[in-house]
């Protein structure tokens, strides 16, 4: 007999800046449908289209979910496995690890992870196991946003305290630089950007949907963002819009920029960037008059001079004195610290017997190819065969028979195909957790709606069991979810049990919107904003940022930009059939000017080629793309994209000037007509 249906509140745990509230309809212990819970959504928005399709598609399809531990029986990459019990899998994995530890350093065991889920426990508790093991972490941020984090922390003392989005009501201007909310944060695009009375200005080479609704859209040539920032600073200076009193009291080293600012005239900047001089002037006057808020997109620091770019962009808020007051500030992202949470306890760094070891994703392919460096690989919460640079070499390295590989995932990803063991993870609908969104200063409950599918387990439980199989006894390796949730909530202002949060969905933690750096004290050595950096100078970087512009690509080559698509979240959802139908075949979007120059029409086939690999794509001509740019959306699963590759096969491992982070938007490729 069927039982009554129940409705359970939960939270979408995707890394798209804010918390979408969900109502999960359950009958007989099975999820029937996942809907938007508008009362639970801080921006009063709904579940975005791609999440709605995936959560009601691939996530509910029992034929696509991993349901039991799998052991490889064929060659690596062939996808030939047999089902085994958890006891067998954990015993075999632990014995292999013990054998490695008997003859090799623990640092030869690597692990990669990222934001397959941004929930706190599933995302960070597993680090306790790897810290106890002594493994090498592949720094997750180096495939995404490390350069921005490092330079903002150097300048301001933190990169994880940004403006409070609720301050937008007090702002005159919102400048969005290098972010595309219409694709990567659609609820913020619809319910925050579109509804503001502030004047919206977008800086982006691509005329995406957020740029199209902006009052002003500056479309610089890729790689010229720092030069454009200095052009804006020149206008601020010439129009007496630089807040000298603020700089004198709260900033170190701004005077060292004087010559660079003086030379960056609008006319000179226009020649470097392709942005008309009048538009540069208009933007600077609008931003400078303030109060103004600056959204620093992650995409803009993914270029070869990304560190210098971010240092330059942040100068705009500093120069105009748009910090420490209502309706002002900048935001890269708001981390748990804005909720009062120190999440360090989740990771268990005290469990390490050494000072830790990390490598960059940019070096991962080379390290995996070297048996002397890497003996084993664990991958959880990410899909390196789809998302890492130097894709061809990554795949070749994963074929090493002597590289013991364990993948934990919900689905059989491209990476999982190369594993010796695949461990089935529970989805976010199947366990309780906490979510701290990147944008609003809220806390959300990820509520368990149903039991884990088949034999799947939450990430944290998998690594608890593996710790036991290894014979580890430290109590922190086995701390239960409820204890972890209670500790997280106790650090916030919520002050109530998790069950109350589950009933609410999302809780705002502050009655009054926070003011970024309200006390104007910064966690730097000087306690001031450090525009001139002794630390960066000691590492061989310039003391201050400068007006850099990349050279244009050579004839016959294009700058490849590979941002999020409308339908994917990085590689998440890339295996959902309905989403794949909407995306269609992988495409390269070209400007009408470039299409004419190459004598190409819609539907033509071309190959993009670099030193790292090549990719054949269908041409789509678009007015949204500037000349000299090939727009190729990221996130396709290689085995669904044709040729077992996606756009990351073109990236030879370009790295930023600071922090060894990805410079994927600096890739240049030769276009070959077919």
Rosetta blueprint (number, residue, H / E / L):
1 X L
2 X L
3 X L
4 X L
5 X L
6 X E
7 X E
8 X E
9 X E
10 X E
11 X E
12 X L
13 X L
14 X L
15 X L
16 X L
17 X L
18 X L
19 X L
20 X L
21 X E
22 X E
23 X E
24 X E
25 X E
26 X E
27 X E
28 X L
29 X L
30 X E
31 X E
32 X E
33 X E
34 X E
35 X E
36 X E
37 X L
38 X H
39 X H
40 X H
41 X L
42 X L
43 X L
44 X L
45 X L
46 X L
47 X L
48 X L
49 X H
50 X H
51 X H
52 X H
53 X H
54 X H
55 X H
56 X L
57 X L
58 X H
59 X H
60 X H
61 X L
62 X L
63 X L
64 X L
65 X E
66 X L
67 X L
68 X L
69 X L
70 X E
71 X E
72 X E
73 X L
74 X L
75 X L
76 X L
77 X L
78 X L
79 X L
80 X L
81 X E
82 X E
83 X E
84 X L
85 X L
86 X H
87 X H
88 X H
89 X H
90 X H
91 X H
92 X H
93 X H
94 X H
95 X H
96 X H
97 X H
98 X H
99 X H
100 X H
101 X H
102 X H
103 X H
104 X L
105 X L
106 X H
107 X H
108 X H
109 X E
110 X E
111 X E
112 X E
113 X E
114 X L
115 X L
116 X L
117 X L
118 X L
119 X L
120 X H
121 X H
122 X H
123 X H
124 X H
125 X L
126 X H
127 X H
128 X H
129 X H
130 X H
131 X H
132 X H
133 X H
134 X L
135 X L
136 X E
137 X E
138 X E
139 X E
140 X H
141 X H
142 X H
143 X H
144 X L
145 X L
146 X H
147 X H
148 X H
149 X H
150 X H
151 X H
152 X H
153 X H
154 X H
155 X H
156 X H
157 X L
158 X L
159 X L
160 X L
161 X L
162 X L
163 X L
164 X L
165 X H
166 X H
167 X H
168 X H
169 X H
170 X H
171 X L
172 X L
173 X E
174 X E
175 X E
176 X E
177 X E
178 X L
179 X L
180 X L
181 X H
182 X H
183 X H
184 X H
185 X L
186 X H
187 X H
188 X H
189 X H
190 X H
191 X H
192 X H
193 X H
194 X L
195 X L
196 X L
197 X L
198 X L
199 X E
200 X E
201 X E
202 X E
203 X E
204 X L
205 X L
206 X L
207 X L
208 X L
209 X H
210 X H
211 X H
212 X H
213 X H
214 X L
215 X L
216 X E
217 X E
218 X E
219 X L
220 X L
221 X L
222 X L
223 X L
224 X L
225 X H
226 X H
227 X H
228 X H
229 X H
230 X H
231 X H
232 X H
233 X H
234 X H
235 X H
236 X H
237 X H
238 X H
239 X L
240 X L
241 X L
242 X L
243 X L
244 X H
245 X H
246 X H
247 X H
248 X H
249 X H
250 X H
251 X E
252 X E
253 X L
254 X H
255 X H
256 X H
257 X H
258 X H
259 X H
260 X H
261 X H
262 X H
263 X H
264 X L
265 X L
266 X H
267 X H
268 X H
269 X H
270 X H
271 X H
272 X H
273 X H
274 X L
275 X L
276 X L
277 X H
278 X H
279 X H
280 X H
281 X H
282 X H
283 X H
284 X H
285 X H
286 X H
287 X H
288 X H
289 X H
290 X L
291 X L
292 X E
293 X E
294 X E
295 X E
296 X E
297 X L
298 X H
299 X H
300 X H
301 X H
302 X L
303 X L
304 X L
305 X L
306 X H
307 X H
308 X H
309 X H
310 X H
311 X H
312 X H
313 X H
314 X H
315 X H
316 X H
317 X H
318 X H
319 X H
320 X L
321 X L
322 X L
323 X L
324 X L
325 X L
326 X L
327 X L
328 X L
329 X E
330 X E
331 X E
332 X L
333 X L
334 X L
335 X L
336 X H
337 X H
338 X H
339 X H
340 X L
341 X L
342 X L
343 X L
344 X H
345 X H
346 X H
347 X H
348 X L
349 X H
350 X H
351 X H
352 X L
353 X L
354 X L
355 X L
356 X L
357 X L
358 X E
359 X E
360 X E
361 X H
362 X H
363 X H
364 X H
365 X H
366 X H
367 X H
368 X H
369 X L
370 X L
371 X L
372 X L
373 X L
374 X L
375 X L
376 X E
377 X E
378 X E
379 X E
380 X E
381 X L
382 X L
383 X L
384 X H
385 X H
386 X H
387 X H
388 X L
389 X L
390 X L
391 X H
392 X H
393 X H
394 X H
395 X H
396 X H
397 X H
398 X H
399 X L
400 X L
401 X L
402 X L
403 X L
404 X E
405 X E
406 X E
407 X E
408 X E
409 X E
410 X L
411 X E
412 X L
413 X L
414 X L
415 X L
416 X H
417 X H
418 X H
419 X L
420 X L
421 X E
422 X E
423 X E
424 X E
425 X E
426 X L
427 X L
428 X H
429 X H
430 X H
431 X L
432 X L
433 X E
434 X E
435 X E
436 X L
437 X L
438 X L
439 X L
440 X L
441 X L
442 X E
443 X E
444 X E
445 X E
446 X E
447 X L
448 X L
449 X L
450 X L
451 X L
452 X L
453 X L
454 X L
455 X L
456 X L
457 X E
458 X L
459 X H
460 X H
461 X H
462 X H
463 X H
464 X H
465 X H
466 X H
467 X H
468 X H
469 X H
470 X L
471 X L
472 X L
473 X L
474 X L
475 X H
476 X H
477 X H
478 X H
479 X L
480 X L
481 X H
482 X H
483 X H
484 X H
485 X H
486 X H
487 X H
488 X H
489 X H
490 X H
491 X L
492 X L
493 X L
494 X L
495 X L
496 X L
497 X L
498 X H
499 X H
500 X H
501 X H
502 X H
503 X H
504 X H
505 X L
506 X E
507 X E
508 X E
509 X L
510 X L
511 X L
512 X L
513 X L
514 X L
515 X L
516 X L
517 X L
518 X L
519 X L
520 X L
521 X L
522 X L
523 X L
524 X L
525 X L
526 X L
527 X L
528 X L
529 X E
530 X E
531 X L
532 X L
533 X L
534 X H
535 X H
536 X H
537 X H
538 X H
539 X L
540 X L
541 X L
542 X L
543 X L
544 X L
545 X L
546 X L
547 X L
548 X L
549 X L
550 X L
551 X L
552 X L
553 X L
554 X L
555 X L
556 X L
557 X E
558 X E
559 X E
560 X E
561 X E
562 X L
563 X L
564 X L
565 X L
566 X L
567 X L
568 X L
569 X E
570 X L
571 X L
572 X E
573 X L
574 X L
575 X L
576 X L
577 X H
578 X H
579 X H
580 X H
581 X H
582 X H
583 X H
584 X L
585 X L
586 X L
587 X E
588 X E
589 X E
590 X E
591 X L
592 X H
593 X H
594 X H
595 X H
596 X H
597 X H
598 X L
599 X L
600 X L
601 X L
602 X L
603 X L
604 X L
605 X E
606 X E
607 X E
608 X E
609 X E
610 X L
611 X L
612 X L
613 X L
614 X E
615 X E
616 X E
617 X E
618 X E
619 X E
620 X E
621 X E
622 X L
623 X L
624 X L
625 X L
626 X L
627 X L
628 X L
629 X E
630 X E
631 X E
632 X L
633 X L
634 X L
635 X L
636 X L
637 X L
638 X H
639 X H
640 X H
641 X L
642 X L
643 X L
644 X L
645 X L
646 X L
647 X H
648 X H
649 X H
650 X H
651 X L
652 X L
653 X L
654 X L
655 X E
656 X L
657 X L
658 X L
659 X L
660 X L
661 X L
662 X E
663 X L
664 X H
665 X H
666 X H
667 X L
668 X E
669 X E
670 X E
671 X E
672 X E
673 X E
674 X L
